Amino acid sequence: MTQALETKNAASPEKSRAKLDRRFSIAPMMEWTTSDYRVFARCITKHTLLYTEMVTTGALLQGNNPERFLKYDDCEHPIALQLGGSDAAALAKCAKMAEEFGYDEVNLNAGCPSDRVQNSLIGAILMAYPDKVIDAMNAMQDATSLPVTLKHRIGLDDQQEYSVVRDFIGTVAEKSATETFIVHARNAILQGLSPKENREIPPLKYDFVYQLKKDFPHLEILINGGIKTIDETQEHLRHVDGVMMGREAYHNPWVLSQVDQAVFGQPSLVSDRFEALERFIPYAERQLANGERLMHLTRHLLGIFQGLPGGKQFRRYLSENGHRSDATINVLLDAIELVKQQLDKSKG
């Protein structure tokens, strides 16, 4: 059984100064990479760098309770806070807050294509305003000793030339102290495509990201977009410094069980899916005791038995029973037992 995990928000200078190993990370995903999901991921992989959902500067500076956006469980380290915004002064304040809360990195979102944030100059639209990006990066770097990184696309709308992303990175790197660039290897189509379509329709151009590493060997270049397996990850790592996996790490979280050994050369954290869930249960029990509903926890677990006998029964049982306001940890335990029974049948 895993040791108790306590939420801690005190600054951690030792962690802040340590160089982060970004060879593998999980992408920030709105409504998905919540603290509950990140704790579950940490029950499977020890060394993967985790990212929060994007948090806007307005949420942190104008709301009544910024702590609710910043709190996390201490087991989540190494963990990076992704910020959404364009005002340099506001981003600087938020970067300072990130350090005060003990985060290991601050990341600026310049890749989200949602039209809901474009009007506030948040996300991918920032690629059209490199001067704003430079001002923001400089302000954040001045406000914190944490590494400040940038996540962005390879271009906007019908920009097809490699020179677009090359010049963007070159300018930002020259005029700020930014050293780490996380590149989603697709264009962002700002009009006419939904965020979901923007993850699927614009073609992936991994060769653009590989070329960036050749053109900027002194920079840390990470690749993101459409990566689903550890074999693909290892192939990308022949060309770039790190891989960021997105939706596959959420829908099929067991893929993370290979990361510590295959990518970081360290022992695997758990031997099977049941052990991962066993590590998660004490955390889930504490969250339930604090008033969280079971469905908010178990929605992040639905893909853990993907492809195994009993996987569908596990998902169905949690979906049908976990939403009740009085649902207890026994619902999760019963769902796990269903899988064990199906596995035993399949062996027999």
Number of C-alpha atoms within 10 A of each C-alpha: 11 13 8 12 15 12 12 14 18 12 16 15 15 9 16 19 13 11 11 15 14 20 22 26 25 23 25 24 17 11 10 17 23 19 20 23 22 24 24 24 26 24 23 28 24 22 24 25 24 27 27 27 21 22 21 22 23 14 15 21 15 10 12 9 11 16 13 11 18 18 15 24 16 17 18 26 21 23 22 25 25 25 25 26 24 25 17 18 15 18 27 21 17 27 31 18 20 23 23 15 18 26 30 29 27 28 26 27 27 25 26 26 26 21 20 11 16 15 10 14 20 26 28 27 28 22 24 14 13 16 14 17 25 20 19 22 27 19 20 27 21 15 18 21 17 26 23 25 22 22 22 27 24 28 26 22 12 11 14 12 11 16 15 15 24 18 12 18 24 16 15 22 18 11 13 16 16 20 18 21 21 25 26 25 26 26 26 30 24 19 11 10 17 15 15 10 13 19 22 14 14 16 12 17 15 19 11 20 26 20 15 24 17 14 12 15 12 10 18 18 24 28 28 25 22 19 18 15 15 19 11 12 21 17 11 20 18 10 19 21 21 23 28 25 23 19 19 17 20 24 15 17 23 22 17 26 23 19 26 19 14 15 18 17 9 12 13 18 20 17 11 11 17 16 15 23 21 15 21 24 17 17 21 24 14 14 16 18 11 9 9 14 19 24 21 16 22 21 17 20 24 21 19 21 21 16 10 12 18 22 20 15 16 23 20 14 17 23 15 11 17 24 15 12 12 10 16 18 15 10 18 24 14 14 20 23 15 18 20 15 12 16 15 11 11 11 6 6
